[in-house]
Amino acid sequence: MTAALVSAPRLAAGTLAALMSDYTFRTVALGAAIIGLMSGVVGCFSVLRREALLADGASHAALPGVVAAYLITGSRDAAVLLAGAAASAVLAAAATVLTARRTRIKFESALAVAMSVFFGLGLALMSYAQRLPGASKAGLARFIYGEASSIVMRDVCASAVLALMLTALVCVFFRQFKLAAFDPEYAASAGLRSGAAGGALTAMTVAVTVLGIQAVGAVLMSALLIAPAVAARQWTRSLAGMTALAAVFGAVSGVAGTAYSSLREGVPTGPAIVVTASVIAGVSLLAAPGRGIAAKLVRRRRLRRRVLAADMSVPEGLGRTPPDVSAAPEQGTHLVATPDGEGRPAATLDGEGRAAASAPDKDGRGGGSDAGGA
């Protein structure tokens, strides 16, 4: 047993070294890490703007563009197919935003309609394309569920360039993006173009979504944008910290999911990446020290104990509920303020709650009763 425990780290180190020496694994892991990093950065703003489902709509709407690009050009090149996916996703996103702004239809309803129409159109076009000669070798189905093994170094370089551009945009226009995410009305009153910032964030979401469907797929790409951002939100209270932590969570999910898929035969890479990101989000929701469910339960239990301890330490007379002032008045004398600052008896209440004549004041005049007239 002891020998097995000692050899376990060595075996893990040897397995990791074997993976890192594989060129295919390094390429796929690097590409997945870059996609996860971009998804974490852009996903933070999508979650804060309550437009997290925009990535889901864009990923589903990219499918008809992929098939249309193949039918028009006949090319199997990933760059050509992704260009068609980007055009279709941008069209669906623009239709959704315009419908929500120009009509009374809410954003979620417009997005659901656009996603259903475009995805249904994509499935219909794919059914037609699969009957054409040579279409089965084009690899169109990989854009539905993802096929990370098809990532080559050229795709990694393109992803790296896009990641640098998005990171530069976020760093330069961070204040505008922050106001557009939290308070667009204040941004407009301050003279900032929150509409342009919101449009830029939407375009960035579509770009990351289209780039990631090759590895993760159109069905699961939205989860990769949402899960790292949700996990990072539990650990920090600043937007800058949330963005950086979401980028780290996304990159770790890409590498860990690729490694698990390489070690386990028959496990696809895209779902493994999404499951890893979901596990990180689930652990963050449960165990985060500030906003986690466990921390909230502990604080609630401590507060309950303090309240019970305070109730036990209060004397019995002080812990009683004060009498209801709306109840019938009891017998006694009530004082009212006088101009000289001294209180005088206004009326004396008998046992039945009726006002009796008050005592005379210091001028010798009788006070009268509250029930009497002037």
C-alpha positions in Angstrom: 0.0 0.0 0.0 2.8 2.4 0.9 4.7 1.6 -2.3 1.6 2.3 -4.3 1.2 5.7 -2.6 4.8 6.6 -3.2 4.6 5.5 -6.9 1.4 7.4 -7.6 3.0 10.9 -7.8 5.7 9.5 -10.0 3.1 7.9 -12.3 1.2 11.1 -12.5 4.4 13.1 -13.3 5.3 10.5 -15.9 1.9 10.7 -17.5 2.0 14.5 -17.6 5.5 14.5 -19.1 4.2 12.0 -21.8 1.3 14.3 -22.6 3.5 17.4 -22.8 5.8 15.6 -25.2 2.9 14.9 -27.6 2.7 17.6 -30.3 -1.0 17.0 -30.9 -1.8 17.4 -27.2 0.2 20.6 -26.9 -1.5 22.1 -29.9 -5.1 21.2 -28.8 -4.4 22.2 -25.1 -3.0 25.5 -26.1 -5.9 26.3 -28.4 -8.4 25.2 -25.8 -6.7 27.4 -23.1 -6.8 30.4 -25.4 -10.5 29.8 -26.1 -11.2 29.4 -22.4 -9.3 32.5 -21.6 -11.3 34.6 -24.1 -14.5 33.0 -23.0 -13.8 33.9 -19.3 -13.0 37.6 -20.1 -16.0 38.2 -22.4 -18.4 36.1 -20.4 -18.0 38.4 -17.4 -19.6 41.3 -19.2 -22.3 39.0 -20.7 -23.2 37.8 -17.2 -23.3 41.2 -15.7 -25.4 42.6 -18.6 -27.8 39.8 -18.1 -27.2 38.7 -21.7 -25.6 35.4 -21.0 -27.9 33.6 -23.3 -26.7 35.7 -26.2 -23.8 33.3 -26.6 -26.2 30.4 -26.7 -28.2 32.1 -29.5 -25.0 33.0 -31.4 -23.6 29.5 -31.3 -26.8 27.9 -32.5 -27.3 30.6 -35.2 -23.8 29.9 -36.5 -24.7 26.5 -37.8 -26.6 27.6 -41.0 -23.6 29.9 -41.8 -21.2 26.9 -41.7 -23.3 24.8 -44.0 -24.1 27.7 -46.4 -20.4 28.5 -46.6 -19.7 24.9 -47.7 -22.5 24.8 -50.2 -21.5 28.1 -51.8 -17.7 27.6 -51.9 -17.4 23.8 -51.7 -14.3 24.3 -49.4 -13.6 22.3 -46.3 -11.2 24.9 -44.9 -12.0 25.8 -41.3 -11.3 29.5 -41.9 -14.0 29.6 -44.7 -16.5 27.7 -42.6 -15.9 29.9 -39.6 -16.3 33.0 -41.7 -19.8 31.7 -42.7 -20.5 31.0 -39.1 -19.5 34.5 -38.1 -21.8 36.0 -40.7 -24.8 34.0 -39.6 -24.2 34.6 -35.9 -23.8 38.4 -36.5 -27.1 38.4 -38.5 -28.9 36.6 -35.7 -27.5 38.8 -33.0 -28.4 42.0 -35.0 -31.9 40.7 -35.6 -32.3 39.9 -31.9 -31.1 43.3 -30.7 -33.1 45.3 -33.2 -36.3 43.3 -32.4 -35.9 44.0 -28.7 -35.3 47.7 -29.2 -37.8 48.5 -31.9 -40.7 46.4 -30.7 -42.4 45.4 -27.5 -40.9 41.9 -27.6 -38.4 41.3 -24.8 -34.8 40.4 -25.4 -35.2 36.8 -24.2 -38.2 36.2 -26.4 -36.5 37.6 -29.5 -33.4 35.6 -28.8 -35.4 32.4 -28.4 -37.1 33.0 -31.7 -33.9 33.8 -33.6 -32.1 30.8 -32.1 -34.8 28.4 -33.0 -35.2 29.7 -36.5 -31.5 29.8 -37.3 -30.7 26.4 -35.7 -33.6 24.8 -37.5 -32.5 26.3 -40.8 -29.0 24.9 -40.1 -30.2 21.4 -39.5 -32.3 21.5 -42.7 -29.3 22.7 -44.7 -27.1 20.0 -43.2 -29.6 17.3 -44.0 -29.6 18.5 -47.6 -25.8 18.8 -47.7 -25.2 15.3 -46.3 -26.9 13.9 -49.4 -24.4 15.5 -51.7 -21.4 13.5 -52.8 -18.3 14.2 -50.7 -20.2 16.1 -48.0 -19.7 13.4 -45.4 -15.9 14.1 -45.5 -16.4 17.9 -45.0 -16.7 17.5 -41.3 -19.8 19.7 -40.9 -21.1 17.7 -37.9 -18.1 18.6 -35.8 -19.5 22.2 -35.5 -22.5 20.8 -33.6 -20.7 18.9 -30.9 -17.2 20.1 -31.4 -14.0 18.3 -32.4 -10.9 19.8 -30.7 -8.6 17.3 -32.4 -9.1 19.2 -35.6 -7.4 22.3 -34.2 -4.0 22.9 -35.9 -1.3 25.4 -35.2 -2.8 27.9 -37.7 -6.0 27.9 -35.6 -4.0 28.4 -32.5 -2.2 31.4 -34.0 -5.5 32.9 -35.1 -7.0 32.4 -31.7 -3.9 34.0 -30.1 -4.2 37.1 -32.3 -7.9 37.5 -31.5 -7.2 37.0 -27.8 -4.6 39.8 -27.8 -7.0 42.1 -29.6 -9.9 41.4 -27.2 -7.6 41.8 -24.2 -6.3 45.1 -25.6 -9.9 46.4 -26.1 -10.9 45.4 -22.6 -7.9 47.1 -21.1 -8.3 50.3 -23.1 -12.1 50.7 -22.8 -12.5 49.0 -19.4 -14.3 52.1 -17.9 -16.8 52.3 -20.8 -17.4 48.5 -20.7 -17.9 48.7 -16.9 -20.5 51.5 -17.1 -22.3 49.7 -20.0 -22.5 46.6 -17.9 -23.6 48.2 -14.6 -25.3 51.5 -15.3 -25.9 52.5 -19.0 -28.2 55.4 -17.9 -25.4 57.0 -16.0 -23.0 56.4 -18.8 -25.4 58.2 -21.2 -25.8 61.1 -18.8 -22.0 61.4 -18.4 -21.6 61.7 -22.2 -20.2 58.3 -22.7 -21.5 56.2 -25.6 -22.8 53.2 -23.8 -24.6 52.0 -26.9 -21.3 51.7 -28.8 -19.8 49.9 -25.8 -22.7 47.5 -25.6 -22.4 46.9 -29.4 -18.7 46.2 -29.0 -19.4 43.7 -26.2 -22.0 42.0 -28.3 -19.6 41.7 -31.2 -16.9 40.3 -28.9 -19.3 37.7 -27.6 -20.2 36.6 -31.1 -16.5 36.5 -32.1 -15.5 34.3 -29.2 -18.5 32.1 -29.7 -17.8 31.5 -33.3 -14.2 30.8 -32.7 -15.0 28.3 -29.9 -17.6 26.1 -31.7 -14.8 24.3 -33.6 -13.5 22.9 -30.2 -16.6 22.9 -28.0 -19.5 22.8 -30.5 -22.6 25.0 -31.0 -24.5 23.2 -28.3 -22.1 23.6 -25.4 -20.2 26.8 -26.3 -22.5 29.0 -24.2 -21.6 27.0 -21.1 -17.9 27.8 -21.5 -18.7 31.5 -21.5 -21.0 31.5 -18.5 -19.3 29.0 -16.1 -15.9 30.7 -15.6 -17.6 34.1 -15.1 -20.1 32.7 -12.6 -17.2 30.9 -10.7 -15.1 34.1 -10.6 -18.0 36.2 -9.3 -18.1 34.1 -6.1 -14.5 34.8 -5.2 -14.1 38.6 -5.7 -16.1 41.8 -5.5 -14.3 43.8 -8.1 -14.8 43.7 -11.9 -11.1 43.7 -12.6 -10.5 40.8 -10.3 -13.5 38.9 -11.6 -12.3 39.3 -15.2 -8.8 38.1 -14.4 -10.0 35.2 -12.3 -12.5 34.1 -15.0 -9.7 34.1 -17.6 -7.7 31.8 -15.3 -10.6 29.5 -14.7 -11.3 29.3 -18.5 -7.7 28.5 -19.4 -7.5 25.9 -16.7 -10.7 24.3 -17.8 -9.4 24.1 -21.4 -6.1 22.4 -20.4 -7.6 20.1 -17.8 -10.5 19.0 -20.1 -8.0 18.3 -22.9 -5.8 16.3 -20.5 -8.7 14.2 -19.2 -9.9 13.6 -22.7 -6.5 12.4 -23.7 -6.1 10.1 -20.7 -9.6 8.6 -21.0 -10.4 6.8 -24.2 -13.8 7.6 -25.7 -14.2 10.9 -23.9 -14.7 13.8 -26.3 -12.6 16.9 -25.6 -15.4 19.6 -25.9 -17.7 18.1 -23.3 -14.7 17.4 -21.1 -13.8 21.1 -21.1 -17.3 22.2 -20.4 -17.7 19.6 -17.6 -14.4 20.9 -16.0 -15.6 24.5 -16.2 -18.9 23.4 -14.6 -17.2 21.6 -11.8 -15.1 24.7 -11.0 -18.3 26.8 -11.0 -20.1 24.3 -8.8 -17.2 24.2 -6.3 -17.1 28.0 -6.3 -20.9 28.3 -5.6 -20.6 25.9 -2.7 -17.2 26.7 -1.1 -16.3 30.4 -1.9 -15.5 32.2 1.4 -17.5 35.3 0.7 -20.6 34.3 -1.3 -20.6 30.6 -1.2 -23.6 28.6 0.0 -21.5 27.0 2.8 -20.3 30.4 4.0 -23.8 31.8 4.1 -25.1 28.8 6.1 -22.3 29.2 8.6 -23.0 32.9 9.0 -26.7 32.2 9.4 -26.0 29.6 12.1 -23.7 31.9 14.0 -26.2 34.7 13.8 -28.9 32.4 15.1 -26.7 31.4 18.1 -26.0 35.0 18.9 -29.7 35.9 18.8 -30.5 33.0 21.1 -27.7 33.9 23.5 -28.9 37.5 23.6 -32.4 36.4 24.4 -31.2 34.2 27.2 -29.1 37.0 28.7 -31.9 39.6 28.8 -33.9 39.7 32.1 -37.5 38.4 31.9 -39.1 41.7 32.5 -37.1 43.5 29.8 -37.7 40.8 27.3 -41.5 41.1 27.2 -43.3 42.5 24.3 -44.3 46.2 24.9 -48.1 46.8 25.2 -50.1 47.7 22.2 -50.7 51.5 22.1 -53.8 51.0 20.0 -55.6 49.1 22.8 -58.1 50.7 25.2 -56.5 53.3 27.5 -55.9 52.4 31.1 -56.7 54.4 34.2 -54.1 57.1 34.9 -53.1 60.7 34.3 -51.5 61.8 31.0 -49.2 64.8 30.8 -49.0 67.3 28.0 -46.4 69.9 27.3 -47.0 73.5 28.3 -45.4 76.7 26.9 -43.2 77.1 29.9 -41.7 73.6 29.3 -43.3 72.0 32.3 -45.8 69.1 32.0 -49.3 69.4 33.4 -52.0 66.8 33.7 -54.2 67.0 30.6 -56.9 64.6 31.6 -57.5 61.8 34.1 -58.9 58.6 32.8 -61.3 56.7 34.9 -61.6 52.9 34.9 -63.8 52.9 31.8 -61.4 55.0 29.7 -63.5 58.3 30.0 -61.7 61.6 30.4 -62.2 63.3 33.7 -61.6 66.9 34.6 -57.9 67.8 34.9 -56.4 69.5 37.9 -56.2 73.3 37.8 -53.1 74.9 36.4 -50.9 77.3 38.3 -53.1 80.3 37.2 -56.0 78.7 39.0 -58.0 77.8 35.9 -59.4 74.4 35.5 -58.0 72.2 32.7 -61.2 70.8 31.4 -61.4 67.5 29.6 -60.3 66.3 26.2 -63.7 65.3 25.3 -65.2 68.8 25.9 -65.4 71.6 23.3 -63.6 74.9 23.4 
